[in-house]
Amino acid sequence: MAPGAIEDTAAIVPPISETGLKKNIAPASARDALDAAIARYTAANQRSLELHRLATGSMPGGNTRTQLHTSPFPLCMRSGEGYQVTSEDGTTYTDFVGELTAAVYGHSHPVIVQSLLKTVTTVGINLGATIAQEHVHAAAMCERFGLQRVRFTNCGTEANIHALAGARAFTGKRKVVVFAGGYHGGVLMFAGGKPAANNIDRDDFIIARYNDVESAQAAILQEGVAAVLVEGMQGGSGAVPGTREFLKGIEVAAKEAGVVFILDEVMTSRVAPGGLAAIHDLHPDMKSFGKYLGGGLAFGAFGGRADIMATYDPRPQTSTPMPFLTHHGTFNNNTLAMYVGHAGLTEIYTPQVCTEFNAMGDRLLRDLAVVTAGTKMCFTGVGTVLGSHFTAEGLQTIERETAEDWTLKELFWFEMMESGFWITRRGSIALCLGTPESELQRFVACVAEFLKRHASLVVVGTKD
Ligand SMILES: Cc1ncc(COP(=O)(O)O)c(C=O)c1O
């Protein structure tokens, strides 16, 4: 443990004895501590429990978005304002879930609200025709993210599906290189180094190791590869950043092999004004997007090189023999996402705001590294997108999918809720604009206090 790292912050942690946490000092095991935390959670959130019971009557498991199901029952949120969300049980939390990175603008930012209202009252909801605003938002995205052409979809999953189809049509090849632990959407998941049971095209993927240049290059150089699809930081695996060497290695190998390099920026386009590609000076052939770029509404986009995107050009082709791909979708150009997404990107998330916001995240990550030193816990991430991890060895950085202690992870989740922080159960954090610096400091102090409270379970070298 770093000398004094845990002890020194205790003084600034607000009292939490009323939550019952303090009664739980030095439990016999992580499992005992977790059981006690679950019992307190259940007692404190009876309305959420009741709503969950009702929901199971009409949805399998009471759920329509797997990520949000948690045992023994999910916390049900009633409303959000600014950087906070309030549960149906009446508790207000600092929102560190940040809608899995989509809620950059927080909840009901005045610019977003104004744009929504103006669009509804002066434009209308969808006109069954192209609208002028499409190219306005498209041009802004092309400029910001270095794209020659872009098309809009309804989510990041669709964006990746269409980007892959474009790469396949362009190269005339079928195989796609992806990485163990990669997440590219609800039907494009590779946890555990295998395509998920409900993935599309399950036989067409070559799965290489993340942050392993040799593994990536060997896969890319195989016969029949159309594209390599990679996250610059693996979000679903817990904000595990790709190294520059790894990402550059992919770029070089893809270029050599004539393989289309697709950078999935669905989560990472927010971490720098030009997205994560700009941080590492990457020049992928295509990129996919989603999340906050629709202003908080359902949104996705894919774009990049004009010659590859030309596979989607519906005009009669005279000069190129490439197959033409259709790209249907009732809501592809929906008025709300086109106007509100553009207002958010150009009026709120300017390059300067983006830079300052992510510098705040970098500072948070540095402070968390100090208080977690010498423990089984660490935080990873880039800018305002972070992940928390508990490893038996007390790793201080995570390079790829790693076995984690889920009992400690869950214990952390339940106890952070008791301290007023809403984070994802898997431990990911995505900050919202407007979160006060004091709240970040309080979080660091609460993490330190958690580690101190459970020192017998979390200090490296101790056993559950
Ligand atoms: C890297 C990445 N790609 C794609 C997606 C899919 O986006 P959506 O949920 O909008 O379909 C996500 C969603 O979290 C993601 O993190």
The ligand as an ORCA input file, in Angstrom:
! r2SCAN-3c Opt
* xyz 0 1
  C     -17.666      0.400    -28.661
  C     -19.128      0.233    -28.906
  N     -19.554     -0.056    -30.140
  C     -20.862     -0.190    -30.419
  C     -21.803     -0.046    -29.444
  C     -23.249     -0.229    -29.764
  O     -23.930      0.971    -29.701
  P     -25.544      0.967    -29.498
  O     -25.782      0.535    -28.106
  O     -25.929      2.374    -29.781
  O     -26.085      0.021    -30.506
  C     -21.408      0.273    -28.147
  C     -22.410      0.438    -27.079
  O     -22.122      0.552    -25.919
  C     -20.034      0.401    -27.867
  O     -19.592      0.665    -26.640
*
